[in-house]
Amino acid sequence: MWELVKAGGWLMTPIVVCSILALVIIIERSHTLQFNKIVPKRLREQLITRLRENGDIGRTQLMNVKEKTALGDILATGLLYRQYGLESMTMHMQNRASVQVHQLEKNINMLGTIGAIAPLLGLLGTVLGIISSFLAITDGAMQDPTMLAAGVSQALITTAAGMIVAIPALVAYRYFQRRIIDINAQFETQAGLMIQELYDYQLLEHNHIEHSHKPHAPLSENSVSSDDHADGRHSIDGLGKVATANLS
């Protein structure tokens, strides 16, 4: 093996380095991107059950859930901001999901880069080997047969080495990309189901909703002043502008 590396010339050094980096990244990401570790089963059900039984979950307990898994981080963050309403809860869950996906993508681009440059390094070795072979022949006479053989072997070895490194790197890169997409889809599914269950079991804070839907005292015809008419006209105009903006 060492003889092949020596015969490939100095370009075998970056190819070997790329192979080591690719192997380390593949092992590390394979261990990290295990589905059960990132999206544990029945986590959402356990949180909803605890909410239904106790009415609330302590901040300390939610912080422990956040620190254990990526899905726990997202769901626990949503429950921490549950008291501020659905919009705040959803926004914070989306932010945490973006952070978690970014962490899952760690070193994935490096793997794709290795898969792209390894064949180029092999191709460069091929070109340099052929150049060395032609330098061994001048004016139709072979000046140095050893130099010719060394150039040919360098061309073949570097090409093969580049392909050997690039193929598994690209396969692993595509596999991890697909795994992250599936995990992200599961994040969205679990978060959506939790919000739906909070609605179904009436576990969301409804202070703002109840206040906005609180019935007003009836107004008599004479109690409506010109200012009230003006306010109503402005409110209708505002709603019309919002509706027009939404339609456009």
Secondary structure, DSSP 8 states (H G I E B T S, - for coil): -HHHHHHT-TTHHHHHHHHHHHHHHHHHHHHHT-HHHHS-TTHHHHHHHHHHHHSS--HHHHHHHHHH-HHHHHHHHHHHTGGG-HHHHHHHHHHHHHHHHHHHTTTHHHHHHHHHHHHHHHHHHHHHHHHHHHHTEETTEES-HHHHHHHHHHHHHHHHHHHHHHHHHHHHHHHHHHHHHHHHHHHHHHHHHHHHHHHHTT-S--HHHHHHT-------GGG--HHHHHHHHHHHHHHHHHHHHHH-
